[in-house]
Amino acid sequence: MSLEKNSTLNHVSIIMDGNGRWANERAHQRVWGHIRGSSVVSDIVEEADDLGIGALTLYAFSTENWSRPLTEVKTLFSLLKKFLKKEKKRIIKNQIRFKVIGDITGLPEETKKLVSSLEEETRTFQGLKLTFAFGYGGRDEIVQAVNRFIKENPGKELDMNTLDECLMAPELGDVDLLIRTGGDQRISNFLLWQIAYAELYFTQTKWPDFKRSEFRNIINEVTQRERRFGSVVETNSLDSSLTLAEKNKQELKEMQIGTP
């Protein structure tokens, strides 16, 4: 079964794992896995765009990755820079909106300027929302969001909708599907708030071997899953489930008021 454009999965996120192990299996240094894996990113971005997915968020560098060997960290920095230079024209041509979330203060100045420039140039684009999580941690994002609210609204209570708006990229919305390559079945501090009702898919394929065809097949499979968001019937989205829940609570309240 082929998937038509305009996928029902609006926001897909990927933990691009297995680069180092891929390299070690071939008697190479870990950095070679990252180099090979970087070439996969363009294909998956293009496939996501072709499938009509609204947003794609890629876990490129976590807050925990700072503890890796300096050579590996520098390689990841260099690969981000090369991606920005190589893919800029294609991103603009396809009206892709590019953004980086996380702490990029440790990046070289030239790379930070490339990030800022591409973000500004694509800010109003209406195509695929491509987001790199770099220097990112899910717990850190939530703490920052709460502290931001407290600072801007002293003495007020925080609700879920307001916390959504205080996140690093509120326009992306909740994650519909989280994919992790490389065989491990962990979330690894990635988009903790946004994946509350996400479908999870773990593949043994290491990121350097992850192909467009496998990505498409995963999207096809997950699209066929019944998503209920805590209900007993399938619903189109978490928002529709919450709307139904509010309606049911209101009707129950009215019934209780009318009870003699």
Backbone as numpy.savetxt, mean C-alpha at the origin, in Angstrom:
# Nx Ny Nz CAx CAy CAz Cx Cy Cz
-10.28 -17.35 -16.37 -11.13 -16.14 -16.37 -10.25 -14.90 -16.37
-10.51 -14.00 -17.25 -9.72 -12.76 -17.31 -10.42 -11.67 -16.54
-9.63 -10.77 -15.99 -10.17 -9.68 -15.21 -10.38 -8.46 -16.08
-11.57 -7.91 -16.06 -11.84 -6.72 -16.85 -11.23 -5.50 -16.17
-11.03 -4.47 -16.97 -10.52 -3.22 -16.42 -11.54 -2.67 -15.43
-11.08 -1.82 -14.53 -11.89 -1.30 -13.43 -12.13 -2.39 -12.40
-11.06 -2.90 -11.84 -11.11 -3.93 -10.83 -11.90 -3.46 -9.61
-12.60 -4.40 -8.96 -13.33 -4.06 -7.75 -12.37 -3.86 -6.57
-11.11 -4.23 -6.76 -10.10 -4.00 -5.74 -9.49 -2.63 -5.98
-9.90 -1.66 -5.19 -9.45 -0.30 -5.44 -8.01 -0.07 -4.98
-7.66 -0.61 -3.80 -6.34 -0.34 -3.22 -5.62 -1.65 -2.94
-4.52 -1.87 -3.62 -3.70 -3.06 -3.44 -2.35 -2.64 -2.88
-1.88 -3.36 -1.88 -0.55 -3.07 -1.31 0.29 -4.34 -1.37
1.60 -4.15 -1.51 2.50 -5.29 -1.66 3.73 -5.13 -0.76
4.02 -6.18 0.00 5.28 -6.28 0.72 6.24 -7.03 -0.19
7.20 -6.34 -0.75 8.09 -6.91 -1.76 9.25 -7.64 -1.07
9.00 -8.88 -0.69 9.95 -9.61 0.16 10.63 -10.74 -0.62
11.82 -11.13 -0.13 12.54 -12.27 -0.69 13.73 -11.91 -1.55
14.06 -10.64 -1.66 15.18 -10.22 -2.50 16.51 -10.81 -2.03
16.78 -10.67 -0.74 18.05 -11.16 -0.21 18.19 -12.66 -0.32
17.13 -13.39 0.00 17.17 -14.85 -0.09 17.32 -15.31 -1.53
16.67 -14.59 -2.44 16.80 -14.90 -3.87 18.27 -14.82 -4.28
18.96 -13.79 -3.82 20.37 -13.61 -4.16 21.24 -14.68 -3.51
20.97 -14.97 -2.23 21.77 -15.96 -1.52 21.66 -17.34 -2.16
20.47 -17.68 -2.65 20.28 -18.97 -3.31 21.12 -19.10 -4.57
21.55 -17.98 -5.11 22.35 -17.96 -6.33 23.80 -17.58 -6.05
24.16 -17.68 -4.76 25.54 -17.39 -4.31 25.96 -15.96 -4.63
24.99 -15.03 -4.59 25.27 -13.61 -4.79 25.09 -12.87 -3.47
25.64 -11.67 -3.38 25.37 -10.82 -2.23 23.91 -10.37 -2.27
23.38 -10.03 -1.09 21.97 -9.66 -0.97 21.58 -8.50 -1.88
22.50 -7.59 -2.10 22.17 -6.40 -2.90 21.75 -6.77 -4.32
22.25 -7.90 -4.83 21.88 -8.31 -6.18 20.40 -8.65 -6.27
19.86 -9.14 -5.17 18.43 -9.42 -5.14 17.62 -8.15 -5.24
18.07 -7.10 -4.55 17.37 -5.82 -4.61 17.46 -5.21 -6.02
18.62 -5.36 -6.63 18.81 -4.83 -7.99 17.87 -5.53 -8.96
17.83 -6.86 -8.86 16.93 -7.63 -9.73 15.47 -7.30 -9.41
15.16 -7.19 -8.12 13.79 -6.91 -7.71 13.30 -5.55 -8.17
14.21 -4.58 -8.28 13.80 -3.24 -8.70 13.26 -3.25 -10.13
13.74 -4.17 -10.94 13.27 -4.24 -12.33 11.85 -4.78 -12.42
11.40 -5.46 -11.36 10.06 -6.03 -11.33 9.01 -4.93 -11.08
9.40 -3.90 -10.34 8.46 -2.86 -9.92 7.73 -2.24 -11.10
8.46 -1.89 -12.14 7.85 -1.22 -13.30 6.78 -2.09 -13.94
7.04 -3.39 -14.05 6.07 -4.30 -14.65 4.79 -4.40 -13.82
4.94 -4.48 -12.51 3.77 -4.61 -11.65 2.96 -3.31 -11.62
3.65 -2.18 -11.63 2.95 -0.90 -11.70 2.14 -0.81 -12.99
2.76 -1.19 -14.09 2.07 -1.14 -15.38 0.87 -2.09 -15.40
1.04 -3.27 -14.83 -0.06 -4.24 -14.80 -1.21 -3.73 -13.93
-0.88 -3.14 -12.79 -1.92 -2.58 -11.92 -2.71 -1.49 -12.65
-1.99 -0.68 -13.39 -2.63 0.39 -14.16 -3.53 -0.20 -15.24
-3.05 -1.24 -15.92 -3.83 -1.89 -16.97 -5.10 -2.53 -16.42
-5.03 -3.05 -15.19 -6.17 -3.72 -14.59 -7.20 -2.75 -14.01
-6.85 -1.48 -14.00 -7.79 -0.49 -13.49 -7.82 -0.39 -11.99
-6.77 -0.85 -11.33 -6.68 -0.71 -9.87 -6.48 0.76 -9.54
-7.16 1.23 -8.51 -7.11 2.65 -8.20 -5.83 3.10 -7.52
-5.31 2.26 -6.62 -4.12 2.64 -5.85 -3.23 1.42 -5.62
-1.93 1.63 -5.73 -0.94 0.58 -5.48 0.11 1.14 -4.52
0.24 0.50 -3.36 1.21 0.95 -2.37 2.26 -0.14 -2.17
3.53 0.22 -2.36 4.63 -0.74 -2.31 5.52 -0.45 -1.10
5.81 -1.51 -0.34 6.66 -1.39 0.84 8.11 -1.48 0.39
8.75 -0.35 0.26 10.10 -0.30 -0.30 11.19 -0.31 0.77
10.91 0.31 1.93 11.93 0.43 2.98 11.23 0.73 4.29
11.38 -0.17 5.26 10.68 0.00 6.53 11.57 0.72 7.55
10.97 1.14 8.65 11.76 1.76 9.72 12.76 0.77 10.29
12.43 -0.53 10.24 13.33 -1.56 10.74 14.51 -1.82 9.80
14.35 -1.46 8.52 15.41 -1.72 7.54 16.66 -0.89 7.79
16.55 0.15 8.62 17.72 0.96 8.92 18.81 0.14 9.62
18.44 -0.99 10.23 19.40 -1.81 10.95 20.16 -2.77 10.03
19.83 -2.77 8.74 20.52 -3.65 7.80 21.93 -3.11 7.49
22.79 -3.95 6.90 24.15 -3.50 6.56 24.11 -2.22 5.73
25.06 -1.33 5.98 25.09 -0.03 5.31 25.12 -0.16 3.79
25.84 -1.15 3.27 25.91 -1.36 1.82 24.52 -1.62 1.24
23.74 -2.43 1.96 22.39 -2.75 1.49 21.48 -1.53 1.55
21.60 -0.75 2.61 20.80 0.47 2.74 21.12 1.45 1.61
22.41 1.63 1.34 22.81 2.54 0.26 22.31 2.05 -1.09
22.29 0.74 -1.28 21.79 0.18 -2.54 20.31 0.49 -2.71
19.54 0.35 -1.65 18.10 0.65 -1.70 17.87 2.13 -2.02
18.69 2.99 -1.44 18.60 4.42 -1.73 18.88 4.67 -3.21
19.93 4.04 -3.71 20.34 4.22 -5.10 19.27 3.72 -6.07
18.63 2.61 -5.73 17.60 2.05 -6.61 16.36 2.94 -6.67
16.03 3.58 -5.56 14.91 4.52 -5.58 15.21 5.68 -6.52
16.43 6.20 -6.44 16.85 7.30 -7.30 16.79 6.89 -8.77
17.29 5.69 -9.09 17.28 5.22 -10.47 15.85 5.03 -10.98
14.98 4.53 -10.12 13.58 4.34 -10.52 12.93 5.67 -10.87
13.15 6.67 -10.03 12.54 7.98 -10.26 13.01 8.58 -11.58
14.30 8.45 -11.87 14.84 9.01 -13.12 14.35 8.23 -14.34
14.33 6.91 -14.21 13.99 6.05 -15.34 12.50 6.10 -15.67
11.66 6.13 -14.64 10.22 5.98 -14.85 9.44 7.29 -14.88
10.12 8.41 -14.70 9.40 9.68 -14.62 8.54 9.94 -15.85
9.10 9.75 -17.04 8.35 10.03 -18.26 7.12 9.13 -18.38
7.28 7.84 -18.03 6.17 6.91 -18.15 5.09 7.21 -17.13
5.51 7.61 -15.92 4.55 7.97 -14.88 3.70 9.16 -15.34
4.36 10.16 -15.89 3.65 11.35 -16.35 2.77 11.04 -17.55
3.28 10.25 -18.47 2.52 9.88 -19.67 1.23 9.17 -19.31
1.28 8.30 -18.30 0.11 7.50 -17.90 -0.72 8.17 -16.81
-0.41 9.44 -16.51 -1.19 10.21 -15.53 -1.23 9.52 -14.16
-0.11 8.89 -13.80 -0.01 8.22 -12.50 0.35 9.25 -11.42
-0.37 9.19 -10.31 -0.09 10.09 -9.20 0.91 9.44 -8.26
2.07 10.03 -8.14 3.17 9.44 -7.36 3.30 10.11 -6.00
3.57 9.28 -4.99 3.75 9.81 -3.64 4.62 8.87 -2.82
5.36 9.44 -1.88 6.14 8.65 -0.93 5.62 8.94 0.47
5.36 7.89 1.25 4.97 8.07 2.64 6.07 7.47 3.53
6.28 8.08 4.68 7.32 7.63 5.58 8.32 8.75 5.84
9.40 8.40 6.47 10.45 9.38 6.82 11.60 9.26 5.82
11.71 10.25 4.94 12.76 10.21 3.92 13.89 11.21 4.22
13.93 11.67 5.46 14.96 12.66 5.82 16.36 12.10 5.67
16.51 10.77 5.74 17.84 10.18 5.63 18.29 9.97 4.19
17.44 10.25 3.23 17.81 10.09 1.83 18.77 11.20 1.38
19.60 10.94 0.38 20.45 11.98 -0.19 19.60 13.14 -0.71
20.15 14.34 -0.66 19.39 15.53 -1.05 18.86 15.44 -2.48
19.67 14.92 -3.39 19.23 14.83 -4.78 18.01 13.93 -4.91
17.99 12.83 -4.17 16.86 11.91 -4.23 15.62 12.55 -3.64
15.79 13.27 -2.53 14.64 13.95 -1.93 14.05 14.98 -2.88
14.90 15.66 -3.63 14.41 16.64 -4.61 13.66 15.95 -5.74
14.15 14.78 -6.16 13.47 14.02 -7.22 12.09 13.58 -6.75
12.00 13.12 -5.49 10.72 12.70 -4.92 9.75 13.87 -4.87
10.22 14.98 -4.32 9.38 16.17 -4.18 8.90 16.69 -5.53
9.80 16.69 -6.50 9.46 17.19 -7.83 8.40 16.33 -8.50
8.57 15.01 -8.42 7.61 14.13 -9.07 6.26 14.15 -8.36
6.28 14.25 -7.04 5.03 14.36 -6.29 4.26 15.61 -6.72
4.96 16.72 -6.83 4.31 17.98 -7.20 3.81 17.95 -8.63
4.60 17.38 -9.53 4.23 17.35 -10.94 3.03 16.45 -11.21
2.84 15.44 -10.38 1.74 14.49 -10.61 0.59 14.67 -9.62
0.65 15.70 -8.82 -0.30 15.90 -7.71 -1.75 15.89 -8.16
-2.05 16.41 -9.32 -3.44 16.51 -9.78 -3.85 15.39 -10.74
-2.95 14.45 -10.99 -3.25 13.38 -11.94 -4.36 12.49 -11.40
-5.16 11.95 -12.32 -6.32 11.15 -11.94 -6.15 9.66 -12.20
-4.97 9.23 -12.58 -4.75 7.81 -12.85 -4.40 7.03 -11.60
-3.69 5.93 -11.77 -3.28 5.09 -10.65 -2.53 5.90 -9.60
-2.90 5.71 -8.34 -2.19 6.34 -7.23 -1.05 5.40 -6.81
0.16 5.71 -7.21 1.33 4.90 -6.90 2.04 5.48 -5.69
2.13 4.68 -4.63 2.73 5.16 -3.38 3.86 4.22 -2.96
5.01 4.81 -2.67 6.12 4.06 -2.10 6.16 4.33 -0.60
6.16 3.26 0.20 6.35 3.41 1.63 7.85 3.25 1.89
8.49 4.35 2.24 9.95 4.37 2.38 10.31 5.01 3.72
11.07 4.29 4.54 11.30 4.77 5.90 10.00 4.78 6.67
9.17 3.76 6.38 7.80 3.74 6.88 7.60 2.66 7.92
6.74 2.95 8.90 6.30 1.97 9.88 4.85 2.24 10.23
4.02 1.21 10.28 2.60 1.39 10.54 2.30 1.96 11.91
2.99 1.47 12.93 2.77 2.00 14.27 3.16 3.47 14.35
4.27 3.79 13.71 4.74 5.18 13.70 3.71 6.08 13.02
3.11 5.60 11.94 2.10 6.41 11.24 0.91 6.69 12.15
0.45 5.69 12.88 -0.70 5.86 13.76 -0.38 6.83 14.89
0.80 6.69 15.47 1.22 7.60 16.56 1.28 9.03 16.03
1.87 9.22 14.86 1.94 10.56 14.27 0.55 11.14 14.03
-0.37 10.29 13.55 -1.73 10.75 13.27 -2.44 11.19 14.55
-2.29 10.41 15.61 -2.93 10.75 16.89 -2.32 12.03 17.45
-1.00 12.14 17.43 -0.35 13.34 17.95 -0.73 14.58 17.16
-0.88 14.42 15.85 -1.30 15.55 15.01 -2.68 16.02 15.41
-3.60 15.08 15.63 -4.96 15.44 16.03 -4.97 16.15 17.37
-4.22 15.59 18.35 -4.18 16.19 19.68 -3.66 17.62 19.62
-2.62 17.82 18.80 -2.02 19.15 18.69 -2.99 20.14 18.06
-3.74 19.70 17.06 -4.65 20.59 16.34 -6.01 20.71 17.01
-6.35 19.75 17.88 -7.68 19.74 18.51 -7.57 19.42 19.99
-6.92 20.27 20.77 -6.74 19.99 22.20 -8.07 19.83 22.92
-8.16 18.76 23.70 -9.36 18.54 24.50 -10.48 17.80 23.78
-10.35 17.55 22.49 -11.40 16.87 21.74 -11.11 15.38 21.62
-12.20 14.61 21.46 -12.05 13.17 21.29 -11.79 12.84 19.82
-11.05 11.77 19.60 -10.70 11.34 18.25 -11.61 10.18 17.84
-12.20 10.28 16.63 -12.99 9.16 16.11 -12.27 8.55 14.91
-12.83 7.45 14.40 -12.16 6.71 13.34 -12.04 7.51 12.05
-13.09 8.23 11.68 -13.05 9.00 10.44 -12.00 10.09 10.50
-11.88 10.72 11.66 -10.88 11.79 11.80 -9.48 11.22 11.78
-9.29 10.05 12.39 -7.96 9.42 12.34 -7.59 9.08 10.90
-8.56 8.60 10.12 -8.32 8.34 8.70 -7.73 9.57 8.02
-8.30 10.72 8.31 -7.90 11.97 7.66 -6.52 12.44 8.11
-6.05 11.94 9.25 -4.76 12.36 9.79 -3.62 11.46 9.34
-3.91 10.41 8.58 -2.88 9.50 8.11 -2.03 10.14 7.02
-0.96 9.49 6.63 0.00 10.07 5.68 -0.58 10.21 4.27
-1.50 9.33 3.91 -2.11 9.39 2.57 -3.58 9.03 2.67
-4.39 9.89 3.28 -5.81 9.57 3.50 -6.59 9.34 2.21
-6.10 9.91 1.11 -6.81 9.76 -0.16 -6.79 8.34 -0.70
-5.91 7.49 -0.17 -5.81 6.12 -0.65 -6.92 5.23 -0.11
-7.43 5.56 1.06 -8.48 4.75 1.66 -7.96 3.43 2.20
-8.89 2.57 2.59 -8.52 1.27 3.13 -7.91 0.38 2.06
-7.07 -0.56 2.49 -6.48 -1.53 1.59 -7.48 -2.66 1.35
-7.69 -3.02 0.09 -8.57 -4.13 -0.26 -7.82 -5.45 -0.29
-6.56 -5.40 -0.70 -5.76 -6.61 -0.83 -4.31 -6.32 -0.46
-3.77 -7.14 0.45 -2.36 -7.07 0.80 -1.68 -8.35 0.30
-0.67 -8.18 -0.54 0.11 -9.31 -1.07 1.49 -9.26 -0.43
1.97 -10.43 0.01 3.36 -10.52 0.46 4.05 -11.62 -0.33
5.15 -11.28 -0.97 5.94 -12.28 -1.69 7.00 -12.86 -0.76
7.65 -13.95 -1.17 8.79 -14.48 -0.44 8.51 -15.59 0.54
7.23 -15.92 0.75 6.90 -17.06 1.59 6.55 -16.78 3.03
7.02 -15.69 3.60 6.68 -15.37 4.99 5.24 -14.89 5.09
4.60 -15.21 6.22 3.20 -14.84 6.42 3.09 -13.89 7.60
3.60 -12.69 7.38 3.59 -11.65 8.41 3.18 -10.32 7.77
2.71 -9.42 8.62 2.31 -8.08 8.17 3.48 -7.11 8.21
4.40 -7.34 9.15 5.63 -6.55 9.27 5.40 -5.04 9.36
4.42 -4.66 10.21 4.24 -3.24 10.53 3.88 -2.40 9.31
3.13 -2.97 8.38 2.80 -2.28 7.14 1.32 -1.91 7.09
1.02 -0.63 7.01 -0.35 -0.12 6.84 -1.31 -0.76 7.84
-0.93 -0.78 9.11 -1.70 -1.50 10.12 -3.14 -1.02 10.23
-3.37 0.27 10.14 -4.73 0.80 10.24 -5.53 0.49 8.98
-4.89 0.63 7.84 -5.58 0.52 6.56 -5.95 -0.91 6.17
-5.29 -1.92 6.76 -5.54 -3.31 6.34 -6.55 -4.02 7.24
-7.30 -3.26 8.05 -8.22 -3.86 9.02 -9.13 -4.91 8.39
-9.62 -4.66 7.17 -10.52 -5.60 6.49 -9.96 -6.05 5.14
-8.66 -5.96 5.00 -8.04 -6.35 3.72 -8.03 -7.87 3.55
-8.12 -8.29 2.30 -7.86 -9.68 1.96 -6.34 -9.86 1.97
-5.87 -11.00 2.45 -4.43 -11.27 2.54 -4.06 -12.39 1.58
-2.91 -12.21 0.91 -2.43 -13.23 -0.01 -0.93 -13.37 0.14
-0.48 -14.58 0.53 0.93 -14.84 0.71 1.39 -15.83 -0.37
2.40 -15.43 -1.12 2.93 -16.30 -2.17 4.37 -16.69 -1.86
4.73 -17.91 -2.24 6.08 -18.39 -2.03 7.08 -17.72 -2.98
6.58 -17.16 -4.06 7.44 -16.53 -5.06 8.20 -15.36 -4.45
9.50 -15.37 -4.61 10.31 -14.25 -4.12 10.17 -13.08 -5.10
10.29 -11.87 -4.59 9.98 -10.69 -5.39 10.71 -10.63 -6.74
12.01 -10.98 -6.83 12.68 -10.90 -8.13 12.06 -11.82 -9.18
11.32 -12.86 -8.76 10.69 -13.79 -9.69 9.20 -13.52 -9.86
8.69 -12.46 -9.23 7.25 -12.16 -9.28 6.91 -11.56 -10.64
6.03 -12.21 -11.35 5.69 -11.79 -12.72 4.32 -11.13 -12.80
4.12 -10.39 -13.89 2.83 -9.76 -14.14 1.71 -10.80 -14.15
1.99 -11.97 -14.72 0.97 -13.01 -14.83 0.52 -13.49 -13.45
1.47 -13.64 -12.50 1.08 -14.08 -11.16 0.28 -12.99 -10.46
0.70 -11.76 -10.63 -0.03 -10.64 -10.04 -1.47 -10.62 -10.56
-1.62 -10.78 -11.86 -2.95 -10.78 -12.48 -3.80 -11.94 -11.95
-3.17 -13.12 -11.81 -3.90 -14.28 -11.31 -4.36 -14.09 -9.87
-3.51 -13.45 -9.06 -3.88 -13.17 -7.67 -5.07 -12.22 -7.63
-5.02 -11.18 -8.44 -6.13 -10.23 -8.49 -7.41 -10.94 -8.92
-7.30 -11.79 -9.94 -8.46 -12.56 -10.40 -9.05 -13.40 -9.27
-8.17 -14.12 -8.56 -8.63 -15.01 -7.50 -9.29 -14.25 -6.36
-8.64 -13.19 -5.92 -9.16 -12.45 -4.77 -10.45 -11.73 -5.13
-10.58 -11.29 -6.38 -11.80 -10.63 -6.81 -13.01 -11.55 -6.66
-12.78 -12.85 -6.75 -13.88 -13.81 -6.64 -14.24 -14.14 -5.19
-13.43 -13.70 -4.24 -13.73 -13.97 -2.84 -14.97 -13.20 -2.38
-15.70 -13.81 -1.45 -16.87 -13.14 -0.88 -16.41 -12.28 0.29
-16.61 -11.00 0.18 -16.19 -10.08 1.23 -17.42 -9.58 1.98
-17.45 -9.83 3.30 -18.65 -9.51 4.08 -18.43 -8.40 5.10
-17.19 -8.09 5.42 -16.88 -6.99 6.37 -17.64 -7.15 7.68
-17.71 -8.39 8.19 -18.39 -8.63 9.46 -19.87 -8.90 9.32
-20.42 -8.77 8.12 -21.83 -9.04 7.88 -22.00 -10.52 7.53
-23.24 -10.95 7.28 -23.48 -12.34 6.87 -23.72 -12.42 5.37
-23.75 -11.27 4.71 -23.95 -11.24 3.26 -22.82 -10.44 2.63
-22.54 -10.71 1.37 -21.48 -10.01 0.67 -21.85 -8.55 0.47
-20.89 -7.65 0.67 -21.10 -6.23 0.43 -19.98 -5.69 -0.45
-20.24 -4.57 -1.08 -19.28 -4.01 -2.02 -18.07 -3.39 -1.34
-18.26 -2.87 -0.14 -17.17 -2.17 0.53 -17.44 -2.08 2.02
-16.42 -1.69 2.76 -16.57 -1.49 4.20 -17.57 -0.38 4.47
-17.55 0.67 3.66 -18.48 1.79 3.85 -19.93 1.33 3.76
-20.23 0.48 2.77 -21.61 0.01 2.62 -22.02 -0.86 3.79
-21.07 -1.64 4.33 -21.35 -2.47 5.49 -21.64 -1.60 6.71
-20.83 -0.55 6.89 -21.04 0.36 8.02 -22.37 1.10 7.90
-22.75 1.47 6.67 -24.03 2.14 6.45 -25.18 1.24 6.85
-25.11 -0.03 6.46 -26.14 -1.00 6.83 -26.18 -1.20 8.34
-25.01 -1.21 8.96 -24.95 -1.38 10.41 -25.63 -0.22 11.12
-25.38 1.00 10.66 -26.01 2.17 11.27 -27.52 2.13 11.08
-27.97 1.68 9.91 -29.40 1.57 9.64 -30.05 0.56 10.58
-29.38 -0.59 10.77 -29.92 -1.61 11.66 -29.98 -1.13 13.10
-28.94 -0.42 13.53 -28.93 0.09 14.91 -30.05 1.11 15.13
-30.28 1.95 14.11 -31.33 2.96 14.22 -32.71 2.30 14.29
-32.93 1.28 13.44 -34.22 0.59 13.43 -34.45 -0.12 14.76
-33.38 -0.73 15.32 -33.51 -1.40 16.60 -33.83 -0.40 17.71
-33.20 0.76 17.64 -33.45 1.79 18.63 -34.90 2.26 18.58
-35.42 2.43 17.36 -36.81 2.87 17.19 -37.77 1.81 17.70
-37.44 0.53 17.49 -38.28 -0.56 17.98 -38.34 -0.56 19.50
-37.16 -0.27 20.12 -37.10 -0.27 21.58 -37.89 0.90 22.16
-37.84 2.03 21.46 -38.59 3.20 21.93 -40.08 2.92 21.86
-40.50 2.19 20.83 -41.92 1.91 20.65 -42.44 0.78 21.51
-41.55 0.10 22.26 -41.99 -1.02 23.10 -42.72 -0.50 24.32
-43.96 -0.99 24.60 -44.71 -0.49 25.76 -44.09 -0.96 27.08
